[in-house]
Amino acid sequence: MSDRDFIPMAVPVLGNKELEYVTEAVRSGWISSQGRYVSEFEESFSAYCGVKYGIAVTSGTTALHLALVVLGIGPGDEVIIPPLTHIACANMITLTGARPVLVDCAWDTWGIDPAKIEEKITSRTKAIMVIHLYGHPVDMDPVLEIAEKYGLYVIEDAAEAHGAEYKGRRTGSLGHIACFSFYANKIITTGEGGMIVTDDPNLAAKARKLRDQAYEKERRFWHRELGFNYRMTNLQAAIGLAQIEKIDQFVNIRRRNAHLYNQLLNGIPGLILPPEANWAKNVYWMYSILVDDSFGMSRDELIAYLKSRNIDARPFFYPVHLQPLYADQFKGESYPVAEELSSKGMNLPSGNELTEDEVRRIADTIKSARGGR
């Protein structure tokens, strides 16, 4: 069994290579955004995704904001997103002056439902932002067809889906521009950090300029555009470069543990296991389940039960339209699939450090919770 008394959601796995690269960066004196590790990390990660350009930034949130800005999205525009997502997606749209427009989720992916997108498109719609929720990709072909029909951009929020695949293509290569997070609990990490990836050289060049205060090349400290300080440091990129060298190993660990979870939890009344469409490779950033009434206790009661036995667990995101920040904006709107997923969904420990013995301990504890009622 596990040697750890408490099993957390996720702990970053760092080793000698990360220490070696960071030490080299410190010794070189290049510790800010200047230094070889930034460009090497950008090149390695974008190549992994199957695209030409990577632009490293300070977080997944600033990646979203910068992507929206370089697409020219601003006041009066609308961006379609699903309700069940991290609040940063709606917030960054709002920060540009644009308006998030919600489209309900699909049961088979837990991401945006392509069949419901067209009814929300207006003359103000400029983009569709898809979120590959908890590591499962969205069904992209119909989204891309709709985008082409109406002349819209497609933004991938792949913050939770490093290495996930749609019909053999990796997330990050499926839309016009994509955003990743490298927060400490992500599949690979830089502590804090993010990246934009794209095949469009113009979008890449614009993003590189705006992330660095929009300096003009021909005249230092001269600015024609509103820019930002969204630069990733060389120290963070050094960690990221070491992490990308291990990404296949980390993805395999997540999938191995997810398949063991599936084996151990399959058939338990009241538990709905995470999806994996036949065209998808789910990387299970979080191993996510739904707790139905027939389980015998609520989702929140099960989370409390696990925590009382030193196993961490978390509820799903709250839908955007139910957040106090956006309650007035979306007053009267209802998104039944997102609401049900949110009310029943929970995430189990899923980190790269999670062992098979710990997965078995978690599954046994879930079974004991049901048996005890």
C-alpha positions in Angstrom: 0.0 0.0 0.0 0.9 3.7 -0.2 3.6 5.0 2.1 1.8 8.4 2.2 -0.8 8.9 5.0 -2.5 11.7 3.0 -3.1 11.4 -0.7 -3.3 14.9 -2.3 -4.9 15.8 -5.6 -1.5 16.2 -7.4 2.1 17.0 -6.5 4.7 18.0 -9.2 7.3 15.5 -10.0 10.7 17.2 -10.2 14.1 15.6 -10.5 17.7 16.0 -11.3 17.2 17.4 -14.8 15.1 20.3 -13.5 17.7 21.1 -10.9 20.5 20.9 -13.5 18.8 23.3 -16.0 17.8 25.8 -13.3 21.2 25.7 -11.8 22.7 26.4 -15.2 20.3 29.3 -15.7 21.3 30.8 -12.3 25.0 30.4 -13.0 24.6 32.0 -16.4 23.1 35.1 -14.9 20.1 34.9 -17.3 17.2 34.5 -14.8 14.6 36.9 -16.3 12.9 36.5 -19.6 16.2 36.6 -21.5 18.1 33.3 -21.8 18.2 30.2 -24.0 15.7 28.1 -22.0 12.7 30.3 -23.0 13.2 29.7 -26.8 14.1 26.1 -26.3 11.0 25.4 -24.2 8.8 27.2 -26.8 10.3 25.2 -29.6 10.1 21.9 -27.8 6.5 22.3 -26.6 5.1 23.7 -29.9 6.8 20.8 -31.7 5.2 18.4 -29.3 1.8 19.9 -30.0 2.4 19.6 -33.8 2.5 23.4 -34.5 5.1 25.8 -35.6 5.1 28.5 -33.0 5.1 28.7 -29.2 5.0 31.9 -27.1 5.7 31.4 -23.4 3.9 33.6 -21.0 3.3 34.0 -17.2 0.2 31.8 -16.8 -2.6 30.0 -18.6 -4.8 33.0 -17.8 -2.5 35.5 -19.5 -2.2 33.1 -22.4 -6.0 33.3 -22.8 -6.0 37.1 -22.5 -3.1 37.5 -25.0 -4.7 35.1 -27.5 -8.0 37.1 -27.4 -6.1 40.4 -27.9 -4.0 39.2 -30.8 -7.2 38.0 -32.5 -8.5 41.6 -32.3 -11.4 40.7 -29.9 -12.6 43.7 -27.9 -15.6 45.8 -26.9 -18.9 44.9 -28.6 -17.6 41.4 -29.6 -18.9 38.1 -28.4 -17.0 34.8 -27.7 -18.8 31.5 -27.3 -17.7 29.3 -24.4 -19.3 26.4 -22.4 -20.6 27.2 -18.9 -18.5 24.5 -17.2 -15.0 25.9 -17.2 -12.5 27.7 -15.1 -13.7 31.2 -14.4 -10.5 32.6 -16.1 -12.1 31.9 -19.5 -15.0 34.2 -18.9 -12.9 36.7 -17.1 -10.4 37.2 -19.8 -13.1 37.7 -22.4 -14.7 40.2 -20.1 -11.3 41.9 -19.6 -11.1 42.6 -23.3 -14.4 44.4 -23.2 -16.1 41.5 -25.1 -19.0 39.4 -23.8 -18.9 35.6 -23.1 -21.9 33.8 -24.6 -22.7 30.4 -23.1 -23.5 27.1 -25.0 -24.3 24.0 -22.9 -22.0 21.0 -22.6 -22.3 17.6 -24.3 -22.7 14.4 -22.2 -20.3 12.4 -24.3 -17.3 14.7 -23.9 -18.3 17.1 -21.0 -17.1 19.9 -23.3 -19.1 22.3 -25.5 -21.9 20.8 -27.5 -21.3 21.5 -31.1 -25.0 20.9 -32.0 -26.0 23.9 -29.8 -23.4 26.5 -31.1 -25.1 27.9 -34.2 -28.2 29.1 -32.3 -26.0 31.4 -30.2 -24.1 33.0 -33.1 -24.9 36.6 -33.9 -23.4 39.4 -36.0 -21.2 40.2 -33.0 -19.7 36.7 -32.6 -16.0 36.7 -33.3 -14.7 33.4 -31.8 -15.6 30.0 -30.3 -13.4 29.1 -27.3 -13.4 25.3 -26.7 -12.3 23.9 -23.3 -10.8 20.4 -23.3 -12.3 19.8 -19.8 -10.2 17.7 -17.4 -8.2 16.2 -20.2 -10.8 15.1 -22.7 -10.8 16.9 -26.1 -13.9 18.5 -27.6 -15.4 17.0 -30.8 -13.6 19.5 -33.0 -14.7 18.8 -36.6 -18.2 20.2 -36.2 -16.9 23.2 -34.3 -14.4 23.9 -37.1 -17.0 23.5 -39.7 -19.3 26.0 -37.9 -16.3 28.4 -37.5 -15.5 28.3 -41.2 -19.1 28.8 -42.2 -19.4 32.0 -40.1 -15.8 33.2 -40.4 -15.0 32.7 -36.7 -11.8 32.0 -34.9 -11.4 28.9 -32.8 -9.5 29.2 -29.6 -8.5 26.0 -27.7 -8.2 26.2 -24.0 -6.0 23.2 -23.5 -4.8 24.1 -20.0 -5.9 20.7 -18.8 -5.1 18.6 -21.9 -1.4 18.5 -22.6 -0.9 15.5 -24.9 -4.6 14.7 -25.4 -5.6 13.7 -29.0 -8.5 14.2 -31.3 -8.5 11.7 -34.2 -4.7 11.3 -33.8 -3.9 15.1 -33.6 -2.8 16.6 -30.4 -4.7 19.4 -28.7 -3.1 22.7 -29.5 -3.0 21.9 -33.2 -6.8 21.9 -33.8 -7.9 25.5 -33.8 -6.4 28.9 -34.9 -4.7 29.4 -31.6 -4.4 27.5 -28.3 -3.5 28.2 -24.7 -1.9 26.0 -22.1 -1.2 26.3 -18.4 1.9 25.0 -16.6 0.6 25.5 -13.1 2.0 23.2 -10.4 -0.8 20.6 -10.7 -0.8 20.4 -14.5 0.6 17.4 -16.5 3.9 19.4 -16.9 4.7 22.4 -14.8 6.9 25.5 -14.6 5.4 26.4 -11.2 3.4 29.2 -12.7 3.4 29.8 -16.5 1.6 29.2 -19.7 2.0 29.2 -23.5 0.2 30.1 -26.7 0.7 27.9 -29.7 -0.3 28.5 -33.3 0.6 27.7 -36.9 -0.1 31.3 -37.9 3.1 33.4 -38.2 1.2 36.7 -37.9 -0.6 35.7 -34.7 2.7 34.4 -33.3 4.6 37.6 -34.1 1.8 39.7 -32.7 1.7 37.7 -29.5 5.5 38.0 -29.1 5.3 41.7 -29.4 2.4 42.3 -27.1 3.7 40.0 -24.3 6.7 42.3 -24.1 5.1 45.8 -23.7 4.7 46.1 -27.5 8.1 47.7 -28.0 8.8 48.9 -31.5 11.8 47.2 -33.1 13.2 50.4 -34.8 12.9 52.6 -31.7 13.5 51.5 -28.1 10.8 52.6 -25.6 8.5 53.6 -28.4 5.0 52.2 -28.4 2.2 52.2 -30.9 0.1 49.5 -29.3 -1.1 48.5 -25.8 1.3 45.8 -24.6 1.7 43.7 -21.4 4.4 42.2 -19.3 3.5 38.5 -19.8 7.0 37.2 -20.2 8.0 33.8 -18.8 11.3 33.8 -16.9 14.4 31.7 -18.0 14.2 29.9 -14.7 10.6 28.8 -15.3 11.4 27.8 -18.8 14.4 25.7 -17.6 12.0 23.7 -15.5 9.6 23.4 -18.4 12.2 22.1 -20.8 13.1 19.4 -18.3 9.4 18.6 -17.9 8.7 18.3 -21.6 11.4 15.7 -21.8 9.2 13.6 -19.4 5.8 14.4 -20.8 5.2 11.0 -22.5 6.0 9.3 -19.2 3.6 11.6 -17.3 0.8 11.1 -19.8 1.3 7.3 -19.6 1.1 7.4 -15.8 -2.1 9.4 -15.9 -3.7 7.0 -18.4 -2.5 3.9 -16.5 -4.0 5.2 -13.3 -7.2 6.1 -15.0 -7.6 2.7 -16.5 -7.0 1.1 -13.1 -9.6 3.5 -11.6 -12.0 2.4 -14.3 -11.4 -1.3 -13.6 -11.9 -0.9 -9.9 -14.9 1.5 -9.9 -16.7 0.1 -12.9 -20.2 -1.3 -12.1 -20.6 0.5 -8.7 -24.2 1.7 -8.7 -24.4 5.5 -8.7 -20.9 6.2 -10.1 -20.5 7.5 -13.7 -17.0 7.2 -14.9 -15.2 9.7 -17.2 -15.7 9.6 -20.9 -13.3 8.6 -23.6 -14.8 8.9 -27.1 -13.6 6.4 -29.7 -11.8 9.3 -31.5 -10.2 10.6 -28.4 -7.1 10.1 -26.2 -8.1 11.4 -22.8 -5.0 12.3 -20.7 -7.1 12.4 -17.5 -5.6 15.6 -16.0 -8.1 14.8 -13.4 -9.8 11.5 -12.9 -13.3 12.8 -12.8 -16.5 10.9 -11.8 -20.2 11.8 -11.3 -22.0 10.7 -8.2 -25.7 9.9 -8.8 -28.4 9.6 -6.2 -28.3 5.8 -6.4 -24.8 5.8 -4.9 -26.4 6.3 -1.5 -24.7 9.6 -0.5 -24.2 12.9 -2.3 -21.1 14.1 -4.1 -20.3 16.4 -1.2 -20.8 13.7 1.4 -18.4 11.4 -0.6 -15.8 14.2 -0.8 -16.1 14.7 3.0 -15.9 10.9 3.6 -12.7 10.7 1.6 -11.1 13.6 3.3 -11.9 12.1 6.7 -9.8 9.2 5.6 -6.9 11.4 4.4 -7.7 11.3 0.7 -8.2 14.6 -1.1 -11.0 15.2 -3.6 -12.5 18.3 -5.2 -15.9 19.2 -6.8 -16.2 20.2 -10.4 -16.1 23.9 -11.4 -19.2 25.9 -10.8 -20.9 27.0 -14.1 -20.2 30.5 -15.2 -23.8 31.6 -15.2 -24.2 30.6 -11.5 -21.1 32.5 -10.4 -22.1 35.6 -8.3 -19.8 37.7 -10.6 -21.9 36.8 -13.7 -25.4 36.1 -12.1 -26.9 39.4 -13.4 -25.5 39.0 -16.9 -26.9 35.5 -17.3 -30.0 35.9 -15.2 -32.8 33.5 -16.4 -30.4 31.4 -18.5 -30.2 27.7 -17.8 -27.7 25.0 -19.0 -29.0 21.7 -17.7 -26.0 19.5 -18.8 -23.4 21.8 -17.3 -25.5 22.2 -14.1 -25.9 18.5 -13.6 -22.2 17.8 -14.3 -21.2 20.5 -11.8 -23.6 19.3 -9.1 -22.6 15.7 -9.4 -18.9 15.9 -10.5 -15.8 15.3 -8.4 -12.1 14.9 -9.1 -10.0 12.2 -7.5 -6.3 12.3 -6.9 -4.6 12.2 -10.3 -1.1 13.5 -10.1 2.0 12.2 -11.8 3.3 10.9 -8.4 0.1 8.8 -7.8 0.9 5.1 -7.4 -1.2 2.1 -8.3 -1.4 1.1 -4.6 -2.8 4.5 -3.9 -5.4 4.2 -6.6 -6.5 0.9 -5.0 -6.7 2.5 -1.6 -8.9 5.3 -3.0 -11.2 2.9 -4.8 -11.5 0.7 -1.7 -12.4 3.8 0.3 -15.1 4.8 -2.2 -16.5 1.2 -2.0 -16.5 1.4 1.8 -18.3 4.7 1.7 -21.2 3.1 -0.2 -21.2 0.0 1.9 -21.4 2.0 5.1 -24.7 3.6 4.3 
